[in-house]
Amino acid sequence: MVGTTEGVDSSASNNKKNRIQVSNTQKPLFFYVNLAKRYMQQYNEVELSALGMAIATVVTIAEILKNNGLAVEKKIMTSTIDMREESGGRPVQKAKIEILLGKSEKFDELMAAAAEEALVDE
């Protein structure tokens, strides 16, 4: 029952400032990785969200951030939502994932080192 309540609460707040809704077709992978870094700097955590085929992209983004020592996984929520086909036809169920990542202990240190490295490269 607790999981259901959390799912309802999170979907009700579609205007979260720290949420990134990921698409396979809109932007390249590292656009989302860099955006997630910026959101973590600003809000201390980021929520990555995706539907259907974009779920693999969200998992990849989360893994890149975790493997580089920038993020820790706080929560993963999965659900299924009803959507209509584009032609206004029958309802279709789509898988949905939301991954909440927080700053790692070394986040600020790693970001400062990356910024310093970028200045040296210029």
DSSP file (Angstrom, degrees, kcal/mol; ACC not computed):
  #  RESIDUE AA STRUCTURE BP1 BP2  ACC     N-H-->O    O-->H-N    N-H-->O    O-->H-N    TCO  KAPPA ALPHA  PHI   PSI    X-CA   Y-CA   Z-CA
    1    1 A M     >        0   0    0      0, 0.0     4,-1.8     0, 0.0     5,-0.2   0.000 360.0 360.0 360.0 -35.0    0.0    0.0    0.0
    2    2 A V  H  >  +     0   0    0      1,-0.2     4,-2.2     2,-0.2     5,-0.2   0.913 360.0  54.0 -62.4 -42.6    2.9    2.4    0.7
    3    3 A G  H  > S+     0   0    0      1,-0.2     4,-2.2     2,-0.2    -1,-0.2   0.872 106.5  52.3 -59.8 -38.6    4.2    2.0   -2.8
    4    4 A T  H  > S+     0   0    0      2,-0.2     4,-2.3     1,-0.2    -1,-0.2   0.922 108.3  50.0 -64.2 -44.9    0.9    2.9   -4.3
    5    5 A T  H  X S+     0   0    0     -4,-1.8     4,-2.6     1,-0.2    -2,-0.2   0.918 110.9  49.3 -60.1 -44.5    0.6    6.1   -2.3
    6    6 A E  H  X S+     0   0    0     -4,-2.2     4,-2.5     1,-0.2    -1,-0.2   0.908 109.9  52.2 -62.7 -40.8    4.1    7.2   -3.3
    7    7 A G  H  X S+     0   0    0     -4,-2.2     4,-2.0     1,-0.2    -1,-0.2   0.906 111.1  46.7 -61.5 -42.8    3.3    6.5   -7.0
    8    8 A V  H  X S+     0   0    0     -4,-2.3     4,-1.7     1,-0.2    -1,-0.2   0.922 112.2  50.8 -65.4 -44.9    0.2    8.7   -6.8
    9    9 A D  H  X S+     0   0    0     -4,-2.6     4,-0.8     1,-0.2    -2,-0.2   0.917 111.9  46.3 -59.8 -45.1    2.1   11.5   -5.0
   10   10 A S  H >< S+     0   0    0     -4,-2.5     3,-0.5     1,-0.2    -1,-0.2   0.884 112.6  48.4 -70.8 -37.0    4.9   11.6   -7.5
   11   11 A S  H 3< S+     0   0    0     -4,-2.0     3,-0.4     1,-0.2    -1,-0.2   0.792 105.1  60.6 -73.9 -24.5    2.6   11.5  -10.6
   12   12 A A  H 3< S+     0   0    0     -4,-1.7     2,-0.8     1,-0.2    -1,-0.2   0.761  98.3  60.4 -70.8 -24.0    0.5   14.3   -9.2
   13   13 A S    X<  +     0   0    0     -4,-0.8     3,-1.0    -3,-0.5    -1,-0.2  -0.528  58.3 153.0-105.5  66.5    3.4   16.6   -9.1
   14   14 A N  T 3   +     0   0    0     -2,-0.8    -1,-0.2    -3,-0.4    -2,-0.1   0.586  65.2  68.4 -69.0  -9.9    4.3   16.8  -12.8
   15   15 A N  T 3   +     0   0    0     -3,-0.2    -1,-0.3     3,-0.0     2,-0.1   0.017  65.5 148.8-101.5  28.8    5.8   20.2  -12.3
   16   16 A K    X   -     0   0    0     -3,-1.0     3,-1.0    -6,-0.2    31,-0.0  -0.401  44.4-143.1 -61.6 134.8    8.8   19.2  -10.2
   17   17 A K  T 3  S+     0   0    0      1,-0.2    -1,-0.1    -2,-0.1    26,-0.0   0.774  97.1  49.8 -72.2 -25.7   11.7   21.5  -10.9
   18   18 A N  T 3  S+     0   0    0     25,-0.1    29,-2.7    24,-0.0     2,-0.4   0.147  86.3 109.9-102.0  20.9   14.3   18.7  -10.6
   19   19 A R  E <   -a   47   0A   0     -3,-1.0     2,-0.5    27,-0.2    29,-0.2  -0.809  47.0-165.1 -99.1 135.2   12.6   16.2  -13.0
   20   20 A I  E     -a   48   0A   0     27,-3.0    29,-2.7    -2,-0.4     2,-0.8  -0.980   8.7-153.5-116.5 119.4   14.1   15.4  -16.4
   21   21 A Q  E     -a   49   0A   0     -2,-0.5     2,-0.3    27,-0.2    29,-0.2  -0.842  20.6-149.4 -94.5 113.0   11.7   13.6  -18.8
   22   22 A V        -     0   0    0     27,-3.1    29,-0.5    -2,-0.8     2,-0.3  -0.606  16.0-174.0 -92.0 140.2   13.9   11.6  -21.1
   23   23 A S     >  -     0   0    0     -2,-0.3     4,-0.6    27,-0.1    27,-0.0  -0.951  25.2-140.8-126.5 148.4   13.1   10.8  -24.7
   24   24 A N  T  4 S+     0   0    0     -2,-0.3    -1,-0.1     1,-0.2     5,-0.1   0.789 101.4  40.5 -74.6 -26.8   15.1    8.6  -27.1
   25   25 A T  T  4 S+     0   0    0      1,-0.1    -1,-0.2     3,-0.0    29,-0.0   0.689 103.9  61.6-100.8 -19.8   14.5   10.8  -30.1
   26   26 A Q  T  4 S+     0   0    0      1,-0.2    -2,-0.1     2,-0.0    -1,-0.1   0.956 106.8   7.2 -79.1 -51.6   14.9   14.4  -28.8
   27   27 A K  S  < S-     0   0    0     -4,-0.6    -1,-0.2     1,-0.0    -4,-0.1  -0.892  78.0 -94.6-134.5 157.6   18.4   14.8  -27.5
   28   28 A P    >>  -     0   0    0      0, 0.0     3,-1.1     0, 0.0     4,-1.1  -0.335  42.8-107.2 -69.0 157.6   21.7   12.9  -27.4
   29   29 A L  H >> S+     0   0    0      1,-0.3     4,-1.7     2,-0.2     3,-0.6   0.881 116.9  52.3 -51.9 -48.2   22.5   10.8  -24.3
   30   30 A F  H 3> S+     0   0    0      1,-0.3     4,-2.3     2,-0.2    -1,-0.3   0.675  97.4  66.6 -74.4 -14.7   25.2   13.2  -22.9
   31   31 A F  H <> S+     0   0    0     -3,-1.1     4,-2.2     2,-0.2    -1,-0.3   0.943 107.0  42.3 -60.0 -47.3   22.8   16.1  -23.1
   32   32 A Y  H <X S+     0   0    0     -4,-1.1     4,-2.6    -3,-0.6    -2,-0.2   0.871 112.1  53.8 -68.7 -37.7   20.8   14.4  -20.4
   33   33 A V  H  X S+     0   0    0     -4,-1.7     4,-1.8     2,-0.2    -1,-0.2   0.943 113.1  42.9 -61.3 -47.5   23.9   13.4  -18.4
   34   34 A N  H  X S+     0   0    0     -4,-2.3     4,-2.1     2,-0.2    -2,-0.2   0.867 113.3  51.9 -68.4 -36.9   25.2   17.0  -18.3
   35   35 A L  H  X S+     0   0    0     -4,-2.2     4,-2.5     2,-0.2    -1,-0.2   0.907 108.2  52.1 -64.7 -41.1   21.7   18.3  -17.6
   36   36 A A  H  X S+     0   0    0     -4,-2.6     4,-2.3     2,-0.2    -2,-0.2   0.890 107.8  52.2 -62.1 -39.6   21.4   15.8  -14.7
   37   37 A K  H  X S+     0   0    0     -4,-1.8     4,-2.1     2,-0.2    -1,-0.2   0.926 110.3  48.3 -60.8 -44.7   24.8   17.1  -13.3
   38   38 A R  H  X S+     0   0    0     -4,-2.1     4,-2.0     1,-0.2    -2,-0.2   0.905 110.8  50.2 -63.3 -41.7   23.5   20.6  -13.4
   39   39 A Y  H  X S+     0   0    0     -4,-2.5     4,-3.5     1,-0.2     6,-0.4   0.889 109.5  51.3 -64.3 -38.8   20.2   19.7  -11.7
   40   40 A M  H  X S+     0   0    0     -4,-2.3     4,-1.9     1,-0.2    -1,-0.2   0.886 109.0  51.1 -67.2 -37.0   22.2   17.9   -8.9
   41   41 A Q  H  < S+     0   0    0     -4,-2.1    -1,-0.2    -5,-0.2    -2,-0.2   0.911 119.4  37.2 -61.5 -41.0   24.4   21.0   -8.4
   42   42 A Q  H  < S+     0   0    0     -4,-2.0    -2,-0.2    -5,-0.2    -3,-0.2   0.893 135.2  17.7 -80.5 -42.3   21.3   23.2   -8.1
   43   43 A Y  H  < S-     0   0    0     -4,-3.5    -3,-0.2     2,-0.2    -2,-0.2   0.423  92.3-123.2-115.0  -1.0   18.8   20.9   -6.2
   44   44 A N  S  < S+     0   0    0     -4,-1.9    59,-2.0    -5,-0.4     2,-0.3   0.266  90.7  43.4  71.3 -10.7   21.1   18.2   -4.7
   45   45 A E  E     - B   0 102A   0     -6,-0.4     2,-0.3    57,-0.2    57,-0.2  -0.982  66.2-154.7-154.9 162.4   19.1   15.5   -6.4
   46   46 A V  E     - B   0 101A   0     55,-2.6    55,-3.0    -2,-0.3     2,-0.6  -0.995   9.6-144.8-140.5 143.7   17.5   14.8   -9.8
   47   47 A E  E     -aB  19 100A   0    -29,-2.7   -27,-3.0    -2,-0.3     2,-0.5  -0.950  13.4-159.6-111.4 119.1   14.6   12.6  -10.9
   48   48 A L  E     -aB  20  99A   0     51,-3.0    51,-2.9    -2,-0.6     2,-0.4  -0.843  14.6-176.0 -97.3 131.5   15.0   10.9  -14.3
   49   49 A S  E     +aB  21  98A   0    -29,-2.7   -27,-3.1    -2,-0.5     2,-0.3  -0.971   8.0 162.1-132.3 142.1   11.7    9.9  -15.8
   50   50 A A  E     - B   0  97A   0     47,-2.0    47,-2.3    -2,-0.4     2,-0.3  -0.994  23.0-141.8-156.4 157.9   10.9    7.9  -19.0
   51   51 A L  E >   - B   0  96A   0    -29,-0.5     3,-2.0    -2,-0.3    45,-0.2  -0.905  60.2 -34.4-118.2 148.8    8.2    5.9  -20.8
   52   52 A G  G >  S+     0   0    0     43,-2.6     3,-1.7    -2,-0.3     4,-0.3  -0.082 128.5   9.4  52.8-125.3    8.4    2.8  -23.0
   53   53 A M  G >  S+     0   0    0      1,-0.3     3,-0.6     2,-0.2     4,-0.4   0.663 120.9  68.4 -67.3 -17.5   11.5    2.5  -25.1
   54   54 A A  G <> S+     0   0    0     -3,-2.0     4,-1.9     1,-0.2     3,-0.3   0.578  76.4  86.2 -78.0  -8.6   13.2    5.5  -23.4
   55   55 A I  H <> S+     0   0    0     -3,-1.7     4,-2.3     1,-0.2    -1,-0.2   0.898  84.8  54.3 -59.1 -41.4   13.6    3.5  -20.2
   56   56 A A  H <> S+     0   0    0     -3,-0.6     4,-2.1    -4,-0.3    -1,-0.2   0.869 106.7  52.6 -60.8 -36.0   16.9    2.0  -21.4
   57   57 A T  H  > S+     0   0    0     -4,-0.4     4,-2.4    -3,-0.3    -1,-0.2   0.914 108.5  49.4 -65.7 -43.5   18.2    5.5  -21.9
   58   58 A V  H  X S+     0   0    0     -4,-1.9     4,-2.5     1,-0.2    -2,-0.2   0.910 110.8  49.8 -62.6 -42.6   17.3    6.6  -18.4
   59   59 A V  H  X S+     0   0    0     -4,-2.3     4,-2.4     1,-0.2    -1,-0.2   0.907 110.8  50.4 -63.2 -41.1   19.0    3.5  -16.9
   60   60 A T  H  X S+     0   0    0     -4,-2.1     4,-2.4     2,-0.2    -2,-0.2   0.918 110.2  49.5 -62.8 -44.1   22.1    4.3  -19.0
   61   61 A I  H  X S+     0   0    0     -4,-2.4     4,-2.2     1,-0.2    -2,-0.2   0.934 112.1  48.2 -60.1 -47.3   22.2    7.9  -17.8
   62   62 A A  H  X S+     0   0    0     -4,-2.5     4,-2.4     1,-0.2    -1,-0.2   0.907 112.0  49.3 -60.7 -42.9   21.8    6.8  -14.2
   63   63 A E  H  X S+     0   0    0     -4,-2.4     4,-3.1     2,-0.2     5,-0.2   0.882 108.7  52.4 -66.7 -38.8   24.6    4.2  -14.5
   64   64 A I  H  X S+     0   0    0     -4,-2.4     4,-1.6     2,-0.2     6,-0.2   0.943 112.6  45.5 -61.0 -47.0   27.0    6.7  -16.2
   65   65 A L  H  <>S+     0   0    0     -4,-2.2     5,-2.2     1,-0.2     6,-1.2   0.897 116.9  44.7 -64.3 -40.7   26.5    9.1  -13.3
   66   66 A K  H ><5S+     0   0    0     -4,-2.4     3,-1.7     4,-0.2    -2,-0.2   0.926 112.1  50.7 -69.2 -45.1   26.8    6.4  -10.6
   67   67 A N  H 3<5S+     0   0    0     -4,-3.1    -1,-0.2     1,-0.3    -2,-0.2   0.764 107.6  54.4 -67.4 -24.4   29.9    4.8  -12.3
   68   68 A N  T 3<5S-     0   0    0     -4,-1.6    -1,-0.3    -5,-0.2    -2,-0.2   0.369 117.0-115.1 -88.5   5.1   31.6    8.2  -12.5
   69   69 A G  T < 5S+     0   0    0     -3,-1.7    37,-0.3     2,-0.2    -3,-0.2   0.633  86.9 112.1  77.2  13.9   31.1    8.6   -8.7
   70   70 A L  S   <S+     0   0    0     -5,-2.2    34,-2.0    -6,-0.2     2,-0.3   0.755  71.8  33.6 -91.0 -26.1   28.8   11.6   -9.1
   71   71 A A  E     -C  103   0A   0     -6,-1.2     2,-0.4    32,-0.2    32,-0.2  -0.916  55.6-152.3-135.5 155.1   25.5   10.1   -8.0
   72   72 A V  E     -C  102   0A   0     30,-2.5    30,-2.9    -2,-0.3     2,-0.4  -0.974  32.2-114.2-122.7 142.9   23.9    7.7   -5.6
   73   73 A E  E     +C  101   0A   0     -2,-0.4    28,-0.2    28,-0.2     3,-0.1  -0.606  36.1 170.2 -76.9 126.6   20.6    5.9   -6.2
   74   74 A K  E     -     0   0A   0     26,-3.1     2,-0.3    -2,-0.4    27,-0.2   0.785  62.5  -7.5-103.7 -40.0   17.9    7.0   -3.8
   75   75 A K  E     -C  100   0A   0     25,-1.5    25,-3.2     2,-0.0     2,-0.4  -0.982  48.0-160.2-160.5 142.6   14.7    5.5   -5.2
   76   76 A I  E     -C   99   0A   0     -2,-0.3     2,-0.4    23,-0.2    23,-0.2  -0.996  15.6-175.8-126.9 126.8   13.5    3.6   -8.3
   77   77 A M  E     -C   98   0A   0     21,-2.9    21,-2.5    -2,-0.4     2,-0.4  -0.978   1.9-172.2-123.5 134.4    9.8    3.6   -9.1
   78   78 A T  E     +C   97   0A   0     -2,-0.4     2,-0.3    19,-0.2    19,-0.2  -0.926  14.4 152.4-121.4 150.7    8.1    1.7  -11.9
   79   79 A S  E     -C   96   0A   0     17,-2.2    17,-2.9    -2,-0.4     2,-0.4  -0.952  37.0-117.5-159.6 175.8    4.5    1.8  -13.0
   80   80 A T  E     -C   95   0A   0     -2,-0.3     2,-0.3    15,-0.2    15,-0.2  -0.992  27.3-166.6-124.6 133.6    2.3    1.3  -16.0
   81   81 A I  E     -C   94   0A   0     13,-2.8    13,-2.9    -2,-0.4     2,-0.4  -0.901  20.3-121.5-121.4 152.1    0.2    4.2  -17.5
   82   82 A D  E     +C   93   0A   0     -2,-0.3     2,-0.3    11,-0.2    11,-0.2  -0.765  35.8 171.7 -90.5 131.7   -2.7    4.2  -20.0
   83   83 A M  E     -C   92   0A   0      9,-3.2     9,-4.5    -2,-0.4     2,-0.3  -0.942  29.6-120.1-134.1 157.4   -2.1    6.3  -23.1
   84   84 A R  E     -C   91   0A   0     -2,-0.3     6,-0.1     7,-0.3     2,-0.0  -0.760  33.5-108.8 -95.0 144.7   -4.1    6.7  -26.3
   85   85 A E    >   -     0   0    0      5,-1.2     3,-2.3    -2,-0.3     4,-0.2  -0.341  35.9-106.0 -64.9 156.0   -2.5    5.8  -29.7
   86   86 A E  T 3  S+     0   0    0      1,-0.3    -1,-0.1     2,-0.2    -2,-0.0   0.823 119.2  59.1 -55.1 -35.7   -1.8    8.9  -31.8
   87   87 A S  T 3  S-     0   0    0      1,-0.1    -1,-0.3     3,-0.1    -2,-0.1   0.388 120.7-106.3 -78.0   5.9   -4.7    8.2  -34.2
   88   88 A G  S <  S+     0   0    0     -3,-2.3    -2,-0.2     2,-0.1    -1,-0.1   0.704  79.0 134.6  77.4  19.2   -7.1    8.4  -31.2
   89   89 A G        -     0   0    0      1,-0.2     3,-0.1    -4,-0.2    -1,-0.0   0.392  57.6 -25.1 -79.7-144.6   -7.6    4.7  -31.3
   90   90 A R  S    S-     0   0    0     -6,-0.1    -5,-1.2     1,-0.1    -1,-0.2  -0.249  73.3 -95.0 -71.3 155.7   -7.6    2.2  -28.4
   91   91 A P  E     - C   0  84A   0      0, 0.0     2,-0.4     0, 0.0    -7,-0.3  -0.434  39.3-159.0 -69.8 144.4   -5.8    2.8  -25.1
   92   92 A V  E     - C   0  83A   0     -9,-4.5    -9,-3.2    -2,-0.1     2,-0.4  -0.963  13.1-129.4-124.5 140.8   -2.3    1.4  -24.8
   93   93 A Q  E     - C   0  82A   0     -2,-0.4     2,-0.4   -11,-0.2   -11,-0.2  -0.773  24.9-167.7 -91.3 134.5   -0.4    0.6  -21.6
   94   94 A K  E     - C   0  81A   0    -13,-2.9   -13,-2.8    -2,-0.4     2,-0.2  -0.957  20.9-121.9-121.5 139.6    3.2    2.0  -21.4
   95   95 A A  E     - C   0  80A   0     -2,-0.4   -43,-2.6   -15,-0.2     2,-0.4  -0.527  29.9-164.4 -74.1 145.2    5.8    1.2  -18.9
   96   96 A K  E     -BC  51  79A   0    -17,-2.9   -17,-2.2   -45,-0.2     2,-0.4  -0.990   7.6-170.7-133.6 141.6    7.1    4.1  -16.8
   97   97 A I  E     -BC  50  78A   0    -47,-2.3   -47,-2.0    -2,-0.4     2,-0.4  -0.987   5.4-171.3-130.8 144.2   10.3    4.4  -14.7
   98   98 A E  E     -BC  49  77A   0    -21,-2.5   -21,-2.9    -2,-0.4     2,-0.5  -0.986   6.2-169.8-132.4 123.3   11.4    7.2  -12.3
   99   99 A I  E     -BC  48  76A   0    -51,-2.9   -51,-3.0    -2,-0.4     2,-0.6  -0.963   7.9-156.0-116.7 122.3   14.9    7.1  -10.9
  100  100 A L  E     -BC  47  75A   0    -25,-3.2   -26,-3.1    -2,-0.5   -25,-1.5  -0.875  15.2-174.4 -99.5 119.7   15.8    9.5   -8.1
  101  101 A L  E     -BC  46  73A   0    -55,-3.0   -55,-2.6    -2,-0.6     2,-0.3  -0.907   5.2-162.6-114.6 141.7   19.5   10.2   -7.8
  102  102 A G  E     -BC  45  72A   0    -30,-2.9   -30,-2.5    -2,-0.4   -57,-0.2  -0.781  35.0 -84.3-115.0 164.2   21.3   12.2   -5.2
  103  103 A K  E     - C   0  71A   0    -59,-2.0   -32,-0.2    -2,-0.3     2,-0.1  -0.385  43.6-128.5 -61.9 140.5   24.7   13.8   -5.1
  104  104 A S    >   -     0   0    0    -34,-2.0     3,-1.3   -35,-0.1     4,-0.4  -0.407  28.0-103.6 -80.0 169.1   27.5   11.5   -4.0
  105  105 A E  T 3  S+     0   0    0      1,-0.3     4,-0.3     2,-0.1     3,-0.2   0.837 124.3  44.8 -61.9 -31.7   29.8   12.6   -1.2
  106  106 A K  T 3> S+     0   0    0    -37,-0.3     4,-3.0     1,-0.2     5,-0.3   0.360  82.6 106.2 -94.5   5.7   32.5   13.3   -3.8
  107  107 A F  H <> S+     0   0    0     -3,-1.3     4,-2.7     1,-0.2     5,-0.2   0.926  81.8  42.4 -52.3 -56.5   30.2   15.2   -6.3
  108  108 A D  H  > S+     0   0    0     -4,-0.4     4,-2.2    -3,-0.2    -1,-0.2   0.889 116.0  50.0 -61.3 -40.1   31.4   18.7   -5.6
  109  109 A E  H  > S+     0   0    0     -4,-0.3     4,-2.0     2,-0.2    -1,-0.2   0.922 113.2  45.7 -63.1 -45.9   35.0   17.6   -5.6
  110  110 A L  H  X S+     0   0    0     -4,-3.0     4,-2.2     2,-0.2    -2,-0.2   0.884 113.1  49.6 -67.0 -39.5   34.7   15.7   -8.9
  111  111 A M  H  X S+     0   0    0     -4,-2.7     4,-2.2    -5,-0.3    -1,-0.2   0.885 110.5  50.5 -67.4 -38.4   32.8   18.6  -10.5
  112  112 A A  H  X S+     0   0    0     -4,-2.2     4,-2.3    -5,-0.2    -2,-0.2   0.906 110.9  49.2 -64.8 -41.6   35.4   21.1   -9.4
  113  113 A A  H  X S+     0   0    0     -4,-2.0     4,-2.2     2,-0.2    -2,-0.2   0.893 111.2  49.5 -64.5 -40.5   38.2   18.9  -10.8
  114  114 A A  H  X S+     0   0    0     -4,-2.2     4,-2.0     2,-0.2    -2,-0.2   0.888 111.3  49.2 -65.8 -39.7   36.3   18.5  -14.1
  115  115 A A  H  X S+     0   0    0     -4,-2.2     4,-1.7     2,-0.2    -2,-0.2   0.900 111.7  48.9 -66.5 -40.6   35.9   22.3  -14.4
  116  116 A E  H  X S+     0   0    0     -4,-2.3     4,-1.9     1,-0.2    -2,-0.2   0.900 110.3  51.2 -64.6 -41.3   39.5   22.9  -13.6
  117  117 A E  H  X S+     0   0    0     -4,-2.2     4,-2.1     1,-0.2    -2,-0.2   0.886 107.4  53.6 -62.5 -40.3   40.5   20.3  -16.3
  118  118 A A  H  X S+     0   0    0     -4,-2.0     4,-0.9     1,-0.2    -1,-0.2   0.870 107.8  50.6 -63.9 -37.6   38.3   22.1  -18.8
  119  119 A L  H  < S+     0   0    0     -4,-1.7     3,-0.4     1,-0.2    -1,-0.2   0.885 109.7  50.0 -67.4 -39.2   40.1   25.4  -18.1
  120  120 A V  H  < S+     0   0    0     -4,-1.9    -2,-0.2     1,-0.2    -1,-0.2   0.880 107.1  55.2 -66.0 -38.3   43.5   23.8  -18.6
  121  121 A D  H  <        0   0    0     -4,-2.1    -1,-0.2     1,-0.3    -2,-0.2   0.736 360.0 360.0 -67.9 -23.1   42.3   22.3  -21.9
  122  122 A E     <        0   0    0     -4,-0.9    -1,-0.3    -3,-0.4    -2,-0.2   0.488 360.0 360.0 -77.1 360.0   41.3   25.7  -23.3
